[in-house]
Every structure is written in structure tokens, then in C-alpha cells.
Amino acid sequence: MTDADRIEALLDIVDPERTERPDQSEQLAVQGYVERRPKKRFWPTNAGWNLLGDRGRAFDIS
């Protein structure tokens, strides 16, 4: 999984208009870019937000 693939998968998670792909989300969880949430959801960790940079800033609620 390249950085571009990781960014796309992270955007799939945080953007409600995009469809999350569970297989890629699971890979991101193993790599430490997302954490598992209840109901089989994922959300970016600090590492995930840092990888997204300005692209993910609109979705960062912290």
C-alpha cells in the first residue's frame, strides 16, 4: 500500500460522501493509521491525520 493508497483509504473513512472499503481500512488499522470504533467503524489516529495533512483538515473534529 503506497502513501497515495493510504490517503485515499483515509479519505474514504472520514468523508461521508465516499464509500469506506473494509479491507483497506483493516490494513490501515494494522499499520497504525486508524483505530477501530464500535459498529465496525474506523477513525484516523494522530498518524493518520498527519498523513492526510491539509486534505483531512476539514474532517478533523479534535
N, C-alpha and C positions, 0 to 999 in steps of 0.2 A: 504494500500500500504506500503510494507516494504522498508527499505533502499535499499535492493538489487533490488527491482522492480523499485524504483526511479532512481537508477543508470542505469539500463537497458533502461528505458524510456529516460533518458537524453542522453545516447549514441545513441539511435535511432534518436534523434534530431540533434546531432552535426556530426555524421558520415554519409557522403553522400552515403556510400555503404549499409547502413541499412535503413529499411522502418520505417518511423515515424507512430505511432499509435495515431490518433487524440484523442481518448477517454483518453488515458494515458497522453498525452500532456496537455489536458484540466485540468486533475486532478493536474498536476504539476503547472499549472498556478494558480489554486485556492490556492494551498499550498505555492505559492511564489517562486518556484524554477525556473520558466521560465516566460518570458514576451511575450505577443502577438506582432507579427510583421505583416506588410502588407501581403496580399495574404494568409491569414490563416496559417502563419508560426509562429513558436515559437523559442525563443533563451534563453539560460540559464541566469539567474540573477547571481549576486555575490554568493548568497546562493546555487544556482545550481552548479556553478563552484567549490565552496568549498566542496560540497557533492561529486562531481566527483573526486576531488583531482588530483593525478598524472595520473589517467586514462584519464582525459579530457584535460590535459596539451597540447597535440599535436593539439587540436582543438581550443584552446584559442587564439583569434586574438587580444585581448586587451593588 
